[in-house]
Amino acid sequence: IKQTRASMDLGGIAKGYAVDRAIEVMRALAIERAVVNAGGDLRHHGARPMTVQVRDPRNAARIAVTVTLDNAALASSTAGGLGARADSASRIHNADRIDLPALAGATVQAPTC
């Protein structure tokens, strides 16, 4: 980081941790079904699965994919907005050091956030 002047935002990790802890509290209180959503981090708990629609990062009015969650989590993120200014290019790049498009995004499904 010192040599490349890279920056890191740990907000997503903190949000995911908070979502996981909220679900654990609800489980401890014997709440039968719960969904916790913290803007990009979402987790489901309960006997009945639920359907979640993920928006297209290039067009928020369009649904990119529909996912069924059964005691699982989703984490969604976009590269946009991570530049020095709101309208600047993304600072995120791929393994070949090529910048991602400003509206590139990803969604990951996992057991926890």
N, C-alpha and C positions, 0 to 999 in steps of 0.2 A: 504494500500500500504506500509506503514511504517513497518508493522509487517511481511508481506509476501514477501517483496522485489519484488513485482509485478511491471511491467512496462506497459506503455500505449503509443500507437502510434495514434495520432489524425490526421495523414495525410489523411486518408480516409474521415474524416468528412470535412476537408478543401477542398479536391478535389470535393466532392459532392456539397458543397456550391458553389464553383466556376462554376461548370457545370450548376447548377440551375440559377445562376446569368447571365451566358452567354445566356441561353435560354430566360430569361426575357428581356434582352437587345434586342435580335433579335425580340421578339414579339412586343416590344415597337416601333421598326423600321418597323413594318408591314411586316417582312420577312415571306413569306407564308409557307416555309418548312425548317426545320433545324434539324440537328443531332449534338450533342456535345458529344465527347468521350474523357475521360481523364483516360485512362488505368485502367479500372475496373468500372468506373462510366460513364454511358451513358444515355442520355435523348433525346427523340424525341419530336418535335413540328410540327404540320402541319395537313392539311386536309386529306392527304393520309397516312394510316398506313404503316409501314415498317417492313420487316422481318430481324431479327437478329439471328445469329447462335452463340451459346455459346460453347467454347472449353471445352473439358474434361480436368480437372486439372492434371490427371495422364498421358495424352497423348495429347499434343497440336495439333497434326495432326488430331485428331478425334473430330467430333462434338458431344457434349453431348445432346444438345437440340436446337430446333428452336423455337423462340418466335416472335409473332407479337406485335409490339409496336404501340399504338395509343394514342399519347400524354401522354406517360408514360416513366418511367426510369427503368434501370437495374443497380444493383450494384453487382459486382462479386469479390470474394476474395478467396485466398487459404491460408492454414496454413503454407505452405512451406516458408522457408527463414526468419522465425521469431525467430530462435534460435540465440545463441551468435555467431555462425559461419555459413557460407553459407550451409555447409553440416550437420549441427546439427539437432537434432530432434526438432519438433515443440514445442513451449511453450504454445500452445493453448490446452485446455482440455475440455471435456464435463462436464455435470452437476455432474457426478459421479467421477470427478477428474481424469479420464482416458485420457491420451494424445491422441490427434487426430493424424492420420497418417500424415507424412510430406506433402503429396500432397492432403490432404482433401480440399474440396472447397465448396462454396455455392454461389448461385445467387438468388437475391431477386428482384422481380418486384414491383414497387410502383409508385404512382403519381409523386413523385419528388425524386431526389437523397438524 
